[in-house]
Amino acid sequence: METINRRKFVKQTITAAAALAVPASVFAHETRAALQFTQVVLPYAANALEPNIDALTMEIHYGKHHAAYIKNVNDAIAAENIPYSTEKDFFANASKLSAKAKNNGGGAWNHNFFWQVMSPNASGTPYGKLVAALDGAFGSVPKFKEQFTAAAMSRFGSGWAWLVKDGNTLKIGSTPNQDNPMMDSSELKGTPLLALDVWEHAYYLKYQNKRNEYVANWWNVVNWDEVAKRLN
């Protein structure tokens, strides 16, 4: 009986020691919830940005294109067992992702951001500390708009124009497809403050091939309150 008890004790001791030897990160990985992208509720009615952006474009853009990005990236995360638990980590490792995960993850996040930096009650012009920041970085607000417009117009094919904060520096640039400046694979890096979608599906129903008119009218709906909040 004593021998059996001793063997049982030794077995239990070895099992406990083995459990302690397993890195805590393994258990953290097993219990960590998988990342799920969610589609933000559109902050205004589909027709609220007219005449600058028409209701039908908004309905298709939000209800079809954006919804598809959300579904597809979440499908990829599940199918590929993508381990990242935050959007920040997801994009910081974009170069390691499949094309499906990267492209749809970018599309999901970029559009969530895009809806929020537009408003039907836009002030029309930046103000306060934001003006000082834009003046310091680009010379003046009009010069900032010129440079941002140039980034949007010079993006060949589909993509985005961005205003980002990189440390204490404001920068303008563009990314192809659904890339964004938070991706480790992006040439333009920083924290997004403002973004403009220049994929044709964002404007073709109303503006056809006249991207310049779309960009010019988009300035009328920029939510400067949101941009200023993200600057702080």
Secondary structure, 3 states (H helix, E strand, C coil): CHHHHHHHHHHHHHHHHHHHHCCHHHHHHHHCCCCCCCCCCCCCCCCCCCCCCCHHHHHHHHHHHHHHHHHHHHHHHHHHCCCCCCHHHHHHCHHHCCHHHHHHHHHHHHHHHHHHCECCCCCCCCCCHHHHHHHHHHCCHHHHHHHHHHHHHHCCCCEEEEEEEECCEEEEEEEECCCCCCCCCCCCCCEEEEEEECCHHHCHHHHCCCHHHHHHHHHHHECHHHHHHHHC
